[in-house]
Each structure stands twice: as C-alpha cells, then as structure tokens.
Amino acid sequence: MKNFGFVILTLALAGCSTGLAQGQNAAADAPSIEAGRHLAEINCATCHAIGAEGESRHPMAPPFRTLSRDYPVTALEEAFAEGILVGHPDMPEFRLAPAQIDDLLSYIESVQERRGG
C-alpha cells in the first residue's frame, strides 16, 4: 500500500510541474509591452511620439497615444503583417513577424489616452 501512495503522490506532483511548465510557456508566448516599446523605438520613434506624452517629430505622424481616436488599434494588425504602406508620405515600409505584431500592438494599447474619468 505504501507504494500505491507514493505513485499517487508522484503523479500528482508531475501534474503540478506540467501545469507550471505550461503556465511558463504561456507567459513566454504572451505579448510583451516592453518588447513592443523597443520595436516602436527602432521603427517608429523618428517620426511618431511613441509614449504617453510628447509631440511627434513629423507633423503628419500622429502620436501613438491618439491612434485609438480614429479606429481600434487592433486594426493595425494586418497592416503590420503585410507591410505598412499608408501613413505619412515618407513613412518607411517595414514588416513584422506575428509575435512582434502582438508585442507592438500591446505597447500601443498601453499608451492610449484614457477617456472619461
């Protein structure tokens, strides 16, 4: 009987560690606001104000914090995947991988103006 109890305990602990590993993988796959901020700094900050305040350097480049005024930020997903060709006339074309798109959209969502209050 002692072996049976040991087997049950071992299986229970194995299940816990599997759940923990799956939770860690899910966290690793979750969009990263910090990674998105880094992408924005590299690809966007020369023209756009990418933070929660400040003015854009390019007069036709809207600050990131105001993007949700005109449309849902998630609407940018397809444009980032296919290569943005719209925007201000001298906006460079760039394409992002799916995980990078998720990161950048998470960052952009994080700096949106909060209405009401």
N, CA, C and O atoms as CSV, one atom per row, in Angstrom:
chain,resi,resn,atom,element,x,y,z
A,1,MET,N,N,0.811,-1.191,0.000
A,1,MET,CA,C,0.000,0.000,0.000
A,1,MET,C,C,0.862,1.265,0.000
A,1,MET,O,O,0.470,2.284,-0.569
A,2,LYS,N,N,2.025,1.201,0.632
A,2,LYS,CA,C,2.882,2.384,0.654
A,2,LYS,C,C,3.306,2.773,-0.753
A,2,LYS,O,O,3.374,3.960,-1.070
A,3,ASN,N,N,3.587,1.808,-1.590
A,3,ASN,CA,C,3.970,2.112,-2.970
A,3,ASN,C,C,2.841,2.798,-3.724
A,3,ASN,O,O,3.090,3.707,-4.516
A,4,PHE,N,N,1.602,2.374,-3.489
A,4,PHE,CA,C,0.454,2.975,-4.142
A,4,PHE,C,C,0.359,4.459,-3.775
A,4,PHE,O,O,0.129,5.294,-4.650
A,5,GLY,N,N,0.530,4.789,-2.526
A,5,GLY,CA,C,0.508,6.188,-2.074
A,5,GLY,C,C,1.634,6.988,-2.703
A,5,GLY,O,O,1.445,8.144,-3.082
A,6,PHE,N,N,2.802,6.376,-2.814
A,6,PHE,CA,C,3.947,7.044,-3.429
A,6,PHE,C,C,3.672,7.321,-4.903
A,6,PHE,O,O,3.999,8.396,-5.406
A,7,VAL,N,N,3.071,6.354,-5.596
A,7,VAL,CA,C,2.748,6.515,-7.010
A,7,VAL,C,C,1.752,7.653,-7.187
A,7,VAL,O,O,1.911,8.482,-8.083
A,8,ILE,N,N,0.723,7.700,-6.339
A,8,ILE,CA,C,-0.280,8.775,-6.423
A,8,ILE,C,C,0.386,10.134,-6.192
A,8,ILE,O,O,0.124,11.084,-6.929
A,9,LEU,N,N,1.241,10.230,-5.179
A,9,LEU,CA,C,1.939,11.475,-4.879
A,9,LEU,C,C,2.831,11.883,-6.042
A,9,LEU,O,O,2.875,13.056,-6.412
A,10,THR,N,N,3.542,10.920,-6.617
A,10,THR,CA,C,4.427,11.210,-7.741
A,10,THR,C,C,3.635,11.721,-8.939
A,10,THR,O,O,4.040,12.686,-9.588
A,11,LEU,N,N,2.502,11.074,-9.235
A,11,LEU,CA,C,1.669,11.515,-10.356
A,11,LEU,C,C,1.092,12.909,-10.107
A,11,LEU,O,O,1.021,13.729,-11.023
A,12,ALA,N,N,0.689,13.167,-8.887
A,12,ALA,CA,C,0.142,14.481,-8.546
A,12,ALA,C,C,1.202,15.568,-8.723
A,12,ALA,O,O,0.927,16.628,-9.285
A,13,LEU,N,N,2.410,15.296,-8.241
A,13,LEU,CA,C,3.488,16.274,-8.384
A,13,LEU,C,C,3.875,16.463,-9.850
A,13,LEU,O,O,4.179,17.579,-10.271
A,14,ALA,N,N,3.866,15.390,-10.621
A,14,ALA,CA,C,4.177,15.500,-12.044
A,14,ALA,C,C,3.142,16.373,-12.736
A,14,ALA,O,O,3.486,17.189,-13.591
A,15,GLY,N,N,1.879,16.205,-12.372
A,15,GLY,CA,C,0.822,17.040,-12.944
A,15,GLY,C,C,1.012,18.498,-12.598
A,15,GLY,O,O,0.777,19.375,-13.430
A,16,CYS,N,N,1.437,18.765,-11.372
A,16,CYS,CA,C,1.677,20.157,-10.963
A,16,CYS,C,C,2.823,20.761,-11.746
A,16,CYS,O,O,2.732,21.905,-12.192
A,17,SER,N,N,3.897,20.017,-11.922
A,17,SER,CA,C,5.041,20.583,-12.636
A,17,SER,C,C,4.723,20.761,-14.110
A,17,SER,O,O,5.229,21.694,-14.732
A,18,THR,N,N,3.896,19.888,-14.690
A,18,THR,CA,C,3.484,20.059,-16.077
A,18,THR,C,C,2.648,21.317,-16.221
A,18,THR,O,O,2.844,22.084,-17.163
A,19,GLY,N,N,1.725,21.539,-15.308
A,19,GLY,CA,C,0.908,22.749,-15.328
A,19,GLY,C,C,1.759,23.985,-15.180
A,19,GLY,O,O,1.501,24.998,-15.830
A,20,LEU,N,N,2.774,23.921,-14.331
A,20,LEU,CA,C,3.665,25.051,-14.136
A,20,LEU,C,C,4.432,25.338,-15.419
A,20,LEU,O,O,4.555,26.493,-15.825
A,21,ALA,N,N,4.949,24.293,-16.059
A,21,ALA,CA,C,5.686,24.485,-17.303
A,21,ALA,C,C,4.778,25.069,-18.376
A,21,ALA,O,O,5.201,25.949,-19.127
A,22,GLN,N,N,3.541,24.599,-18.461
A,22,GLN,CA,C,2.618,25.143,-19.446
A,22,GLN,C,C,2.321,26.600,-19.143
A,22,GLN,O,O,2.218,27.412,-20.063
A,23,GLY,N,N,2.183,26.946,-17.876
A,23,GLY,CA,C,1.963,28.340,-17.493
A,23,GLY,C,C,3.142,29.207,-17.868
A,23,GLY,O,O,2.960,30.342,-18.309
A,24,GLN,N,N,4.356,28.691,-17.698
A,24,GLN,CA,C,5.542,29.453,-18.067
A,24,GLN,C,C,5.610,29.632,-19.570
A,24,GLN,O,O,5.974,30.709,-20.042
A,25,ASN,N,N,5.267,28.598,-20.340
A,25,ASN,CA,C,5.266,28.721,-21.794
A,25,ASN,C,C,4.226,29.734,-22.243
A,25,ASN,O,O,4.483,30.528,-23.148
A,26,ALA,N,N,3.059,29.715,-21.622
A,26,ALA,CA,C,2.017,30.679,-21.974
A,26,ALA,C,C,2.492,32.095,-21.692
A,26,ALA,O,O,2.238,33.003,-22.484
A,27,ALA,N,N,3.182,32.294,-20.569
A,27,ALA,CA,C,3.699,33.616,-20.237
A,27,ALA,C,C,4.761,34.042,-21.239
A,27,ALA,O,O,4.828,35.210,-21.622
A,28,ALA,N,N,5.597,33.088,-21.666
A,28,ALA,CA,C,6.630,33.407,-22.647
A,28,ALA,C,C,6.015,33.779,-23.990
A,28,ALA,O,O,6.577,34.595,-24.721
A,29,ASP,N,N,4.871,33.194,-24.323
A,29,ASP,CA,C,4.201,33.468,-25.583
A,29,ASP,C,C,3.310,34.705,-25.521
A,29,ASP,O,O,2.877,35.194,-26.564
A,30,ALA,N,N,3.027,35.218,-24.338
A,30,ALA,CA,C,2.152,36.372,-24.183
A,30,ALA,C,C,2.827,37.608,-24.772
A,30,ALA,O,O,4.048,37.744,-24.704
A,31,PRO,N,N,2.036,38.500,-25.345
A,31,PRO,CA,C,2.616,39.731,-25.888
A,31,PRO,C,C,3.366,40.508,-24.802
A,31,PRO,O,O,2.946,40.556,-23.646
A,32,SER,N,N,4.466,41.102,-25.197
A,32,SER,CA,C,5.314,41.846,-24.275
A,32,SER,C,C,5.248,43.334,-24.588
A,32,SER,O,O,5.639,43.768,-25.672
A,33,ILE,N,N,4.756,44.100,-23.645
A,33,ILE,CA,C,4.692,45.555,-23.811
A,33,ILE,C,C,6.098,46.121,-23.959
A,33,ILE,O,O,6.326,47.017,-24.770
A,34,GLU,N,N,7.030,45.606,-23.186
A,34,GLU,CA,C,8.413,46.103,-23.235
A,34,GLU,C,C,9.047,45.819,-24.602
A,34,GLU,O,O,9.723,46.681,-25.164
A,35,ALA,N,N,8.830,44.623,-25.130
A,35,ALA,CA,C,9.356,44.294,-26.466
A,35,ALA,C,C,8.700,45.190,-27.515
A,35,ALA,O,O,9.359,45.629,-28.458
A,36,GLY,N,N,7.411,45.461,-27.353
A,36,GLY,CA,C,6.716,46.359,-28.267
A,36,GLY,C,C,7.258,47.769,-28.216
A,36,GLY,O,O,7.386,48.428,-29.247
A,37,ARG,N,N,7.579,48.238,-27.014
A,37,ARG,CA,C,8.173,49.576,-26.865
A,37,ARG,C,C,9.497,49.634,-27.610
A,37,ARG,O,O,9.797,50.622,-28.280
A,38,HIS,N,N,10.287,48.575,-27.491
A,38,HIS,CA,C,11.579,48.517,-28.172
A,38,HIS,C,C,11.386,48.569,-29.698
A,38,HIS,O,O,12.111,49.284,-30.389
A,39,LEU,N,N,10.423,47.820,-30.214
A,39,LEU,CA,C,10.131,47.853,-31.652
A,39,LEU,C,C,9.705,49.254,-32.084
A,39,LEU,O,O,10.109,49.728,-33.146
A,40,ALA,N,N,8.894,49.914,-31.266
A,40,ALA,CA,C,8.450,51.271,-31.586
A,40,ALA,C,C,9.630,52.240,-31.604
A,40,ALA,O,O,9.700,53.122,-32.461
A,41,GLU,N,N,10.540,52.078,-30.673
A,41,GLU,CA,C,11.724,52.942,-30.643
A,41,GLU,C,C,12.551,52.775,-31.912
A,41,GLU,O,O,13.033,53.757,-32.478
A,42,ILE,N,N,12.712,51.542,-32.354
A,42,ILE,CA,C,13.534,51.259,-33.531
A,42,ILE,C,C,12.850,51.704,-34.822
A,42,ILE,O,O,13.482,52.322,-35.679
A,43,ASN,N,N,11.567,51.392,-34.963
A,43,ASN,CA,C,10.877,51.570,-36.237
A,43,ASN,C,C,10.041,52.837,-36.365
A,43,ASN,O,O,9.733,53.254,-37.482
A,44,CYS,N,N,9.670,53.456,-35.255
A,44,CYS,CA,C,8.636,54.487,-35.320
A,44,CYS,C,C,9.020,55.821,-34.686
A,44,CYS,O,O,8.491,56.863,-35.073
A,45,ALA,N,N,9.924,55.800,-33.727
A,45,ALA,CA,C,10.183,56.988,-32.903
A,45,ALA,C,C,10.831,58.142,-33.651
A,45,ALA,O,O,10.812,59.271,-33.161
A,46,THR,N,N,11.398,57.896,-34.815
A,46,THR,CA,C,11.986,59.017,-35.544
A,46,THR,C,C,10.919,59.981,-36.050
A,46,THR,O,O,11.209,61.146,-36.320
A,47,CYS,N,N,9.677,59.495,-36.178
A,47,CYS,CA,C,8.585,60.355,-36.646
A,47,CYS,C,C,7.474,60.531,-35.613
A,47,CYS,O,O,6.968,61.636,-35.418
A,48,HIS,N,N,7.095,59.425,-34.948
A,48,HIS,CA,C,5.951,59.429,-34.034
A,48,HIS,C,C,6.379,59.653,-32.587
A,48,HIS,O,O,7.451,59.218,-32.165
A,49,ALA,N,N,5.524,60.337,-31.840
A,49,ALA,CA,C,5.655,60.343,-30.383
A,49,ALA,C,C,5.109,58.981,-29.949
A,49,ALA,O,O,3.919,58.710,-30.111
A,50,ILE,N,N,5.965,58.133,-29.404
A,50,ILE,CA,C,5.539,56.770,-29.105
A,50,ILE,C,C,5.087,56.593,-27.663
A,50,ILE,O,O,4.549,55.543,-27.314
A,51,GLY,N,N,5.290,57.584,-26.832
A,51,GLY,CA,C,4.944,57.463,-25.419
A,51,GLY,C,C,3.577,58.042,-25.093
A,51,GLY,O,O,2.801,58.406,-25.977
A,52,ALA,N,N,3.312,58.113,-23.807
A,52,ALA,CA,C,2.028,58.611,-23.314
A,52,ALA,C,C,1.944,60.134,-23.373
A,52,ALA,O,O,0.888,60.707,-23.105
A,53,GLU,N,N,3.042,60.786,-23.720
A,53,GLU,CA,C,3.041,62.244,-23.862
A,53,GLU,C,C,4.090,62.644,-24.880
A,53,GLU,O,O,4.848,61.804,-25.363
A,54,GLY,N,N,4.131,63.905,-25.200
A,54,GLY,CA,C,5.103,64.417,-26.158
A,54,GLY,C,C,4.500,64.590,-27.536
A,54,GLY,O,O,3.432,64.057,-27.836
A,55,GLU,N,N,5.197,65.342,-28.366
A,55,GLU,CA,C,4.748,65.624,-29.725
A,55,GLU,C,C,5.559,64.805,-30.718
A,55,GLU,O,O,6.737,64.525,-30.494
A,56,SER,N,N,4.921,64.429,-31.809
A,56,SER,CA,C,5.608,63.711,-32.874
A,56,SER,C,C,6.585,64.646,-33.564
A,56,SER,O,O,6.331,65.843,-33.698
A,57,ARG,N,N,7.707,64.086,-33.999
A,57,ARG,CA,C,8.717,64.875,-34.700
A,57,ARG,C,C,8.276,65.222,-36.111
A,57,ARG,O,O,8.661,66.259,-36.651
A,58,HIS,N,N,7.472,64.358,-36.705
A,58,HIS,CA,C,6.972,64.574,-38.065
A,58,HIS,C,C,5.554,65.128,-37.951
A,58,HIS,O,O,4.726,64.539,-37.256
A,59,PRO,N,N,5.255,66.231,-38.608
A,59,PRO,CA,C,3.927,66.844,-38.447
A,59,PRO,C,C,2.764,65.979,-38.915
A,59,PRO,O,O,1.634,66.193,-38.475
A,60,MET,N,N,3.004,65.010,-39.794
A,60,MET,CA,C,1.922,64.159,-40.285
A,60,MET,C,C,1.854,62.814,-39.557
A,60,MET,O,O,1.005,61.981,-39.877
A,61,ALA,N,N,2.727,62.601,-38.597
A,61,ALA,CA,C,2.763,61.334,-37.865
A,61,ALA,C,C,2.021,61.491,-36.539
A,61,ALA,O,O,2.495,62.198,-35.651
A,62,PRO,N,N,0.879,60.850,-36.394
A,62,PRO,CA,C,0.124,61.017,-35.147
A,62,PRO,C,C,0.846,60.387,-33.968
A,62,PRO,O,O,1.505,59.359,-34.123
A,63,PRO,N,N,0.731,60.989,-32.795
A,63,PRO,CA,C,1.269,60.346,-31.597
A,63,PRO,C,C,0.575,58.997,-31.387
A,63,PRO,O,O,-0.630,58.872,-31.602
A,64,PHE,N,N,1.334,58.008,-30.972
A,64,PHE,CA,C,0.748,56.686,-30.746
A,64,PHE,C,C,-0.428,56.743,-29.788
A,64,PHE,O,O,-1.400,56.010,-29.972
A,65,ARG,N,N,-0.366,57.592,-28.773
A,65,ARG,CA,C,-1.403,57.626,-27.743
A,65,ARG,C,C,-2.760,58.052,-28.274
A,65,ARG,O,O,-3.778,57.879,-27.604
A,66,THR,N,N,-2.776,58.621,-29.501
A,66,THR,CA,C,-4.036,59.101,-30.081
A,66,THR,C,C,-4.595,58.180,-31.161
A,66,THR,O,O,-5.651,58.474,-31.721
A,67,LEU,N,N,-3.929,57.091,-31.464
A,67,LEU,CA,C,-4.352,56.244,-32.574
A,67,LEU,C,C,-5.763,55.687,-32.397
A,67,LEU,O,O,-6.483,55.510,-33.379
A,68,SER,N,N,-6.160,55.412,-31.174
A,68,SER,CA,C,-7.488,54.821,-30.955
A,68,SER,C,C,-8.617,55.848,-31.108
A,68,SER,O,O,-9.789,55.481,-31.024
A,69,ARG,N,N,-8.297,57.086,-31.324
A,69,ARG,CA,C,-9.350,58.083,-31.574
A,69,ARG,C,C,-10.083,57.785,-32.883
A,69,ARG,O,O,-11.288,58.014,-32.994
A,70,ASP,N,N,-9.355,57.278,-33.859
A,70,ASP,CA,C,-9.906,57.094,-35.197
A,70,ASP,C,C,-10.319,55.661,-35.527
A,70,ASP,O,O,-11.201,55.452,-36.360
A,71,TYR,N,N,-9.697,54.679,-34.890
A,71,TYR,CA,C,-10.015,53.278,-35.165
A,71,TYR,C,C,-9.416,52.406,-34.075
A,71,TYR,O,O,-8.538,52.852,-33.336
A,72,PRO,N,N,-9.881,51.168,-33.969
A,72,PRO,CA,C,-9.304,50.275,-32.964
A,72,PRO,C,C,-7.833,49.988,-33.295
A,72,PRO,O,O,-7.487,49.750,-34.452
A,73,VAL,N,N,-7.000,50.013,-32.303
A,73,VAL,CA,C,-5.579,49.757,-32.502
A,73,VAL,C,C,-5.365,48.382,-33.132
A,73,VAL,O,O,-4.437,48.200,-33.921
A,74,THR,N,N,-6.206,47.422,-32.793
A,74,THR,CA,C,-6.055,46.076,-33.352
A,74,THR,C,C,-6.229,46.069,-34.874
A,74,THR,O,O,-5.826,45.111,-35.534
A,75,ALA,N,N,-6.822,47.122,-35.434
A,75,ALA,CA,C,-6.976,47.210,-36.885
A,75,ALA,C,C,-5.627,47.342,-37.583
A,75,ALA,O,O,-5.540,47.150,-38.796
A,76,LEU,N,N,-4.593,47.662,-36.849
A,76,LEU,CA,C,-3.252,47.787,-37.427
A,76,LEU,C,C,-2.576,46.434,-37.650
A,76,LEU,O,O,-1.554,46.357,-38.332
A,77,GLU,N,N,-3.138,45.375,-37.082
A,77,GLU,CA,C,-2.501,44.060,-37.151
A,77,GLU,C,C,-2.193,43.645,-38.592
A,77,GLU,O,O,-1.068,43.247,-38.896
A,78,GLU,N,N,-3.171,43.734,-39.463
A,78,GLU,CA,C,-2.971,43.316,-40.852
A,78,GLU,C,C,-1.951,44.206,-41.559
A,78,GLU,O,O,-1.124,43.716,-42.329
A,79,ALA,N,N,-2.008,45.485,-41.302
A,79,ALA,CA,C,-1.053,46.406,-41.927
A,79,ALA,C,C,0.376,46.087,-41.501
A,79,ALA,O,O,1.290,46.128,-42.325
A,80,PHE,N,N,0.579,45.770,-40.229
A,80,PHE,CA,C,1.921,45.413,-39.761
A,80,PHE,C,C,2.380,44.098,-40.383
A,80,PHE,O,O,3.568,43.930,-40.657
A,81,ALA,N,N,1.470,43.176,-40.609
A,81,ALA,CA,C,1.829,41.874,-41.182
A,81,ALA,C,C,2.184,41.995,-42.665
A,81,ALA,O,O,3.105,41.333,-43.143
A,82,GLU,N,N,1.458,42.836,-43.381
A,82,GLU,CA,C,1.668,42.945,-44.821
A,82,GLU,C,C,2.671,44.027,-45.195
A,82,GLU,O,O,3.145,44.067,-46.331
A,83,GLY,N,N,2.989,44.884,-44.273
A,83,GLY,CA,C,3.894,45.998,-44.541
A,83,GLY,C,C,3.082,47.262,-44.662
A,83,GLY,O,O,2.262,47.397,-45.570
A,84,ILE,N,N,3.303,48.182,-43.761
A,84,ILE,CA,C,2.531,49.423,-43.767
A,84,ILE,C,C,2.923,50.256,-44.979
A,84,ILE,O,O,4.098,50.560,-45.186
A,85,LEU,N,N,1.950,50.609,-45.757
A,85,LEU,CA,C,2.180,51.435,-46.937
A,85,LEU,C,C,1.422,52.745,-46.849
A,85,LEU,O,O,1.528,53.588,-47.740
A,86,VAL,N,N,0.659,52.922,-45.781
A,86,VAL,CA,C,-0.097,54.159,-45.597
A,86,VAL,C,C,0.528,54.935,-44.461
A,86,VAL,O,O,1.435,54.451,-43.783
A,87,GLY,N,N,0.052,56.101,-44.268
A,87,GLY,CA,C,0.612,56.942,-43.218
A,87,GLY,C,C,1.125,58.213,-43.854
A,87,GLY,O,O,0.609,58.662,-44.877
A,88,HIS,N,N,2.132,58.785,-43.250
A,88,HIS,CA,C,2.688,59.991,-43.850
A,88,HIS,C,C,3.512,59.608,-45.088
A,88,HIS,O,O,4.020,58.489,-45.164
A,89,PRO,N,N,3.648,60.519,-46.051
A,89,PRO,CA,C,4.252,60.183,-47.349
A,89,PRO,C,C,5.659,59.578,-47.267
A,89,PRO,O,O,6.000,58.731,-48.092
A,90,ASP,N,N,6.460,59.975,-46.324
A,90,ASP,CA,C,7.821,59.451,-46.248
A,90,ASP,C,C,7.977,58.357,-45.187
A,90,ASP,O,O,9.084,58.077,-44.729
A,91,MET,N,N,6.864,57.750,-44.808
A,91,MET,CA,C,6.913,56.667,-43.831
A,91,MET,C,C,7.576,55.439,-44.466
A,91,MET,O,O,7.157,54.996,-45.535
A,92,PRO,N,N,8.605,54.891,-43.818
A,92,PRO,CA,C,9.270,53.719,-44.399
A,92,PRO,C,C,8.381,52.482,-44.309
A,92,PRO,O,O,7.563,52.364,-43.397
A,93,GLU,N,N,8.543,51.570,-45.250
A,93,GLU,CA,C,7.808,50.309,-45.207
A,93,GLU,C,C,8.585,49.334,-44.339
A,93,GLU,O,O,9.804,49.217,-44.463
A,94,PHE,N,N,7.885,48.640,-43.469
A,94,PHE,CA,C,8.506,47.574,-42.693
A,94,PHE,C,C,7.466,46.520,-42.400
A,94,PHE,O,O,6.270,46.802,-42.328
A,95,ARG,N,N,7.946,45.288,-42.232
A,95,ARG,CA,C,7.067,44.159,-41.911
A,95,ARG,C,C,7.518,43.568,-40.600
A,95,ARG,O,O,8.704,43.577,-40.270
A,96,LEU,N,N,6.561,43.054,-39.857
A,96,LEU,CA,C,6.859,42.446,-38.569
A,96,LEU,C,C,6.382,41.002,-38.550
A,96,LEU,O,O,5.428,40.640,-39.238
A,97,ALA,N,N,7.054,40.189,-37.761
A,97,ALA,CA,C,6.634,38.809,-37.531
A,97,ALA,C,C,5.401,38.826,-36.633
A,97,ALA,O,O,5.174,39.807,-35.925
A,98,PRO,N,N,4.600,37.762,-36.648
A,98,PRO,CA,C,3.379,37.734,-35.823
A,98,PRO,C,C,3.608,38.056,-34.339
A,98,PRO,O,O,2.835,38.814,-33.754
A,99,ALA,N,N,4.638,37.503,-33.732
A,99,ALA,CA,C,4.892,37.795,-32.310
A,99,ALA,C,C,5.264,39.260,-32.114
A,99,ALA,O,O,4.885,39.867,-31.112
A,100,GLN,N,N,5.999,39.830,-33.057
A,100,GLN,CA,C,6.369,41.245,-32.967
A,100,GLN,C,C,5.134,42.135,-33.103
A,100,GLN,O,O,5.019,43.159,-32.429
A,101,ILE,N,N,4.224,41.739,-33.972
A,101,ILE,CA,C,2.980,42.493,-34.140
A,101,ILE,C,C,2.208,42.508,-32.825
A,101,ILE,O,O,1.725,43.554,-32.393
A,102,ASP,N,N,2.096,41.342,-32.194
A,102,ASP,CA,C,1.394,41.266,-30.906
A,102,ASP,C,C,2.059,42.160,-29.872
A,102,ASP,O,O,1.376,42.844,-29.110
A,103,ASP,N,N,3.394,42.158,-29.843
A,103,ASP,CA,C,4.130,42.992,-28.895
A,103,ASP,C,C,3.881,44.473,-29.164
A,103,ASP,O,O,3.592,45.237,-28.242
A,104,LEU,N,N,3.993,44.875,-30.428
A,104,LEU,CA,C,3.816,46.287,-30.764
A,104,LEU,C,C,2.392,46.753,-30.488
A,104,LEU,O,O,2.186,47.846,-29.960
A,105,LEU,N,N,1.410,45.930,-30.842
A,105,LEU,CA,C,0.020,46.308,-30.562
A,105,LEU,C,C,-0.231,46.405,-29.060
A,105,LEU,O,O,-0.959,47.289,-28.609
A,106,SER,N,N,0.365,45.505,-28.286
A,106,SER,CA,C,0.218,45.572,-26.823
A,106,SER,C,C,0.813,46.873,-26.289
A,106,SER,O,O,0.241,47.511,-25.405
A,107,TYR,N,N,1.961,47.256,-26.832
A,107,TYR,CA,C,2.570,48.511,-26.389
A,107,TYR,C,C,1.695,49.709,-26.785
A,107,TYR,O,O,1.440,50.593,-25.967
A,108,ILE,N,N,1.244,49.729,-28.027
A,108,ILE,CA,C,0.414,50.853,-28.477
A,108,ILE,C,C,-0.847,50.956,-27.625
A,108,ILE,O,O,-1.245,52.051,-27.229
A,109,GLU,N,N,-1.471,49.819,-27.345
A,109,GLU,CA,C,-2.668,49.822,-26.464
A,109,GLU,C,C,-2.309,50.389,-25.094
A,109,GLU,O,O,-3.120,51.092,-24.491
A,110,SER,N,N,-1.126,50.100,-24.598
A,110,SER,CA,C,-0.742,50.529,-23.252
A,110,SER,C,C,-0.577,52.036,-23.113
A,110,SER,O,O,-0.660,52.565,-22.005
A,111,VAL,N,N,-0.346,52.727,-24.213
A,111,VAL,CA,C,-0.136,54.180,-24.138
A,111,VAL,C,C,-1.343,54.994,-24.607
A,111,VAL,O,O,-1.270,56.221,-24.679
A,112,GLN,N,N,-2.441,54.329,-24.923
A,112,GLN,CA,C,-3.624,55.052,-25.403
A,112,GLN,C,C,-4.183,55.980,-24.320
A,112,GLN,O,O,-4.164,55.677,-23.127
A,113,GLU,N,N,-4.669,57.101,-24.787
A,113,GLU,CA,C,-5.317,58.055,-23.880
A,113,GLU,C,C,-6.506,57.370,-23.228
A,113,GLU,O,O,-7.218,56.591,-23.862
A,114,ARG,N,N,-6.703,57.659,-21.996
A,114,ARG,CA,C,-7.872,57.129,-21.269
A,114,ARG,C,C,-8.930,58.208,-21.262
A,114,ARG,O,O,-8.680,59.348,-20.868
A,115,ARG,N,N,-10.107,57.833,-21.701
A,115,ARG,CA,C,-11.212,58.806,-21.756
A,115,ARG,C,C,-12.050,58.735,-20.502
A,115,ARG,O,O,-12.084,57.718,-19.811
A,116,GLY,N,N,-12.719,59.823,-20.224
A,116,GLY,CA,C,-13.613,59.871,-19.067
A,116,GLY,C,C,-12.822,60.080,-17.794
A,116,GLY,O,O,-11.626,60.371,-17.804
A,117,GLY,N,N,-13.535,59.921,-16.713
A,117,GLY,CA,C,-12.824,59.896,-15.512
A,117,GLY,C,C,-12.912,60.886,-14.523
A,117,GLY,O,O,-12.250,60.788,-13.490
